Amino acid sequence: MDLSNMLVFLVFPYIALTIFIFGHAARYLTDRYEWNAKSSEFLEKKRLLFGVTVFHWGMILVLLGHAGGLLIPQRLLDAMGINGETHTFIAHYNGMATGIAALIGLGLLLYRRISVLRIRLTTSQNDFITLFGLIFVSGAGIYNVLFEDYYILDTIAPWIRGIVTFSPDPALMLNVPLGYKIHIVSALALLAFSPFSRLVHIWSAPVGYFFRNWIEFRQKTIE
């Protein structure tokens, strides 16, 4: 077996995921005051609103699409009447729409950070690395959608499921186009970097807000 292929698609994924898991746990325990998105909304809000909304919705839908499309075995979808061709068609156009939305949002956020002086002065090198990392990963994914025509259900999808079940077969990735390999490796690298960036706030999503009890306000009447 090709040694470099084994290192990249067998060893590296587990290194990245180990850093991702233990890095977030360690930072939460030791650096809670910095566990936030470091929002710049108080410095400038008008340009932020559209960019951050488009990016977040696009990225959330991208992640859900990847999870559903890659982690669900095709045999289960076949049993539901969704064959490989239909699955690929849905994944292609869903990935195109949501990926482009996320990339547009990232572009707007980057432009805002560069063009607004007060925000540029408060933006750290780490923030720029995070933004450029997200743009690179998203851009590589969009490139594959627009310019590559590759059936991933027999190679990339079972390889990713193997990572989850601790039984990956790196040989499946040998003949995968370079564009897909770059997208996968850069995404894993970004996961490994995330504990050391503002991306830690993904764990602080206000999901509980939708299930909280109603707050009752009672007007005090003065007689």
C-alpha positions as CSV (number, residue, x, y, z in Angstrom):
1,M,0.0,0.0,0.0
2,D,1.2,3.5,-0.7
3,L,2.7,4.9,2.5
4,S,1.8,8.5,1.9
5,N,-1.8,7.6,1.2
6,M,-1.9,5.5,4.4
7,L,-0.5,8.3,6.5
8,V,-2.9,10.9,5.0
9,F,-6.1,8.9,5.0
10,L,-5.5,6.5,7.9
11,V,-3.2,8.2,10.5
12,F,-3.9,11.9,9.9
13,P,-7.7,11.8,10.3
14,Y,-7.4,10.3,13.8
15,I,-4.6,12.8,14.8
16,A,-6.9,15.7,13.7
17,L,-10.0,14.2,15.4
18,T,-8.0,13.6,18.6
19,I,-6.8,17.2,18.7
20,F,-10.4,18.3,17.9
21,I,-11.9,16.4,20.9
22,F,-9.2,16.8,23.6
23,G,-8.3,20.4,22.4
24,H,-11.9,21.6,22.9
25,A,-12.2,19.8,26.3
26,A,-8.9,21.3,27.5
27,R,-9.7,24.8,26.4
28,Y,-13.1,24.7,28.0
29,L,-11.6,23.6,31.3
30,T,-8.7,26.1,31.2
31,D,-9.8,29.1,29.2
32,R,-13.5,29.7,29.7
33,Y,-13.2,33.4,29.6
34,E,-12.0,33.2,26.0
35,W,-14.7,30.6,25.0
36,N,-16.7,32.8,22.7
37,A,-17.1,34.1,19.2
38,K,-15.4,37.4,20.0
39,S,-18.2,39.2,18.3
40,S,-17.5,42.6,16.7
41,E,-21.1,43.5,16.5
42,F,-20.7,46.5,18.8
43,L,-18.1,47.9,16.5
44,E,-20.2,47.6,13.3
45,K,-23.5,45.9,12.9
46,K,-25.0,46.8,9.5
47,R,-22.5,45.0,7.3
48,L,-22.3,42.1,9.7
49,L,-25.9,41.1,9.6
50,F,-26.2,39.8,6.1
51,G,-22.8,38.2,5.9
52,V,-23.0,36.3,9.1
53,T,-26.6,35.1,8.5
54,V,-25.8,33.8,5.0
55,F,-22.6,32.2,6.2
56,H,-24.1,30.4,9.2
57,W,-27.2,29.1,7.4
58,G,-25.1,28.0,4.4
59,M,-22.5,26.3,6.6
60,I,-25.1,24.6,8.8
61,L,-26.9,23.2,5.8
62,V,-23.6,22.1,4.2
63,L,-22.7,20.2,7.4
64,L,-26.1,18.5,7.6
65,G,-25.9,17.6,3.9
66,H,-22.4,16.1,4.4
67,A,-23.6,14.1,7.4
68,G,-26.7,12.8,5.7
69,G,-25.1,12.1,2.3
70,L,-21.9,10.5,3.6
71,L,-22.8,8.7,6.8
72,I,-26.0,7.0,5.7
73,P,-25.1,3.8,3.8
74,Q,-26.5,3.8,0.2
75,R,-28.2,0.4,0.8
76,L,-30.5,2.1,3.3
77,L,-31.3,4.9,0.8
78,D,-31.9,2.2,-1.8
79,A,-34.4,0.6,0.5
80,M,-36.2,4.0,0.7
81,G,-36.3,4.3,-3.1
82,I,-33.4,6.7,-3.4
83,N,-30.8,5.1,-5.8
84,G,-27.2,6.3,-6.2
85,E,-28.0,8.4,-9.2
86,T,-30.7,10.3,-7.4
87,H,-28.6,10.6,-4.2
88,T,-25.7,12.1,-6.3
89,F,-28.1,14.5,-8.0
90,I,-29.5,15.8,-4.7
91,A,-26.1,16.0,-3.1
92,H,-24.7,17.9,-6.1
93,Y,-27.2,20.7,-6.2
94,N,-27.7,20.9,-2.5
95,G,-24.0,21.2,-2.0
96,M,-23.8,23.8,-4.8
97,A,-26.5,26.0,-3.3
98,T,-25.5,25.8,0.3
99,G,-21.7,25.9,-0.4
100,I,-22.0,29.0,-2.5
101,A,-24.1,30.7,0.2
102,A,-21.5,29.9,2.8
103,L,-18.7,31.1,0.6
104,I,-20.5,34.4,-0.2
105,G,-21.1,34.9,3.5
106,L,-17.4,34.3,4.2
107,G,-16.4,36.7,1.5
108,L,-18.6,39.4,2.9
109,L,-17.2,38.8,6.4
110,L,-13.6,39.0,5.2
111,Y,-14.3,42.2,3.2
112,R,-15.9,43.7,6.3
113,R,-12.9,42.9,8.5
114,I,-10.5,44.4,5.9
115,S,-12.5,47.5,4.9
116,V,-13.7,48.7,8.3
117,L,-10.8,50.2,10.1
118,R,-11.9,49.7,13.7
119,I,-12.6,46.0,13.0
120,R,-9.3,45.5,11.1
121,L,-7.4,46.9,14.0
122,T,-9.0,44.5,16.5
123,T,-8.7,41.5,14.2
124,S,-5.9,39.1,15.3
125,Q,-3.8,36.9,13.1
126,N,-5.7,33.9,14.4
127,D,-9.0,35.4,13.2
128,F,-7.6,35.8,9.6
129,I,-6.2,32.3,9.7
130,T,-9.7,31.0,10.7
131,L,-11.4,33.0,7.9
132,F,-9.0,32.0,5.2
133,G,-9.2,28.4,6.4
134,L,-12.9,28.4,6.1
135,I,-12.7,30.1,2.7
136,F,-10.2,27.6,1.4
137,V,-12.2,24.5,2.6
138,S,-15.4,25.9,1.2
139,G,-13.8,27.0,-2.0
140,A,-12.3,23.5,-2.6
141,G,-15.7,22.0,-2.0
142,I,-17.3,24.3,-4.5
143,Y,-14.6,23.6,-7.0
144,N,-15.3,19.9,-6.8
145,V,-19.0,20.5,-7.2
146,L,-18.6,22.7,-10.3
147,F,-15.7,21.1,-12.1
148,E,-15.3,17.5,-10.9
149,D,-17.6,14.7,-12.0
150,Y,-16.8,11.9,-9.6
151,Y,-19.0,9.2,-8.0
152,I,-18.1,9.3,-4.3
153,L,-20.6,6.7,-3.0
154,D,-18.2,3.8,-3.6
155,T,-15.0,5.4,-2.3
156,I,-15.1,8.6,-0.1
157,A,-18.4,7.8,1.6
158,P,-17.5,4.3,2.8
159,W,-14.0,5.6,3.8
160,I,-15.6,8.3,6.0
161,R,-18.0,5.8,7.6
162,G,-14.9,3.6,8.2
163,I,-13.3,6.5,10.1
164,V,-16.4,6.8,12.3
165,T,-16.5,3.0,13.0
166,F,-12.7,2.7,13.5
167,S,-12.3,0.5,10.4
168,P,-11.1,2.8,7.6
169,D,-9.8,1.5,4.3
170,P,-7.3,4.1,3.0
171,A,-7.0,2.1,-0.3
172,L,-10.5,3.5,-1.2
173,M,-8.9,6.9,-1.5
174,L,-6.0,6.0,-3.8
175,N,-7.8,6.9,-7.1
176,V,-9.9,9.8,-5.7
177,P,-9.3,13.0,-7.7
178,L,-6.9,15.5,-6.1
179,G,-9.5,18.2,-5.6
180,Y,-11.5,15.9,-3.3
181,K,-8.4,14.9,-1.4
182,I,-7.4,18.6,-0.9
183,H,-11.0,19.4,0.4
184,I,-10.9,16.5,2.8
185,V,-7.4,17.1,4.2
186,S,-7.9,20.8,4.6
187,A,-11.3,20.2,6.4
188,L,-9.5,17.8,8.8
189,A,-6.7,20.4,9.4
190,L,-9.4,23.0,10.1
191,L,-11.0,20.7,12.6
192,A,-7.7,20.3,14.4
193,F,-7.1,24.0,14.4
194,S,-10.6,24.9,15.7
195,P,-9.9,24.4,19.4
196,F,-7.4,27.2,19.3
197,S,-9.7,29.7,17.5
198,R,-13.0,31.4,17.8
199,L,-14.6,28.4,16.2
200,V,-15.0,27.0,19.8
201,H,-18.3,28.8,19.9
202,I,-19.9,26.1,17.8
203,W,-20.5,24.2,21.0
204,S,-22.3,27.2,22.5
205,A,-25.1,27.4,20.0
206,P,-28.2,28.6,21.8
207,V,-30.2,25.4,21.0
208,G,-31.8,25.5,24.4
209,Y,-33.4,28.8,23.6
210,F,-36.0,27.1,21.4
211,F,-37.1,24.9,24.3
212,R,-37.0,27.3,27.2
213,N,-40.1,28.2,29.2
214,W,-42.0,31.3,28.4
215,I,-41.1,34.4,30.4
216,E,-44.2,35.9,32.0
217,F,-44.4,39.7,32.4
218,R,-47.0,41.1,34.7
219,Q,-47.9,44.7,34.8
220,K,-48.1,46.2,38.2
221,T,-51.2,48.3,38.6
222,I,-51.1,51.2,41.0
223,E,-54.4,51.9,42.6
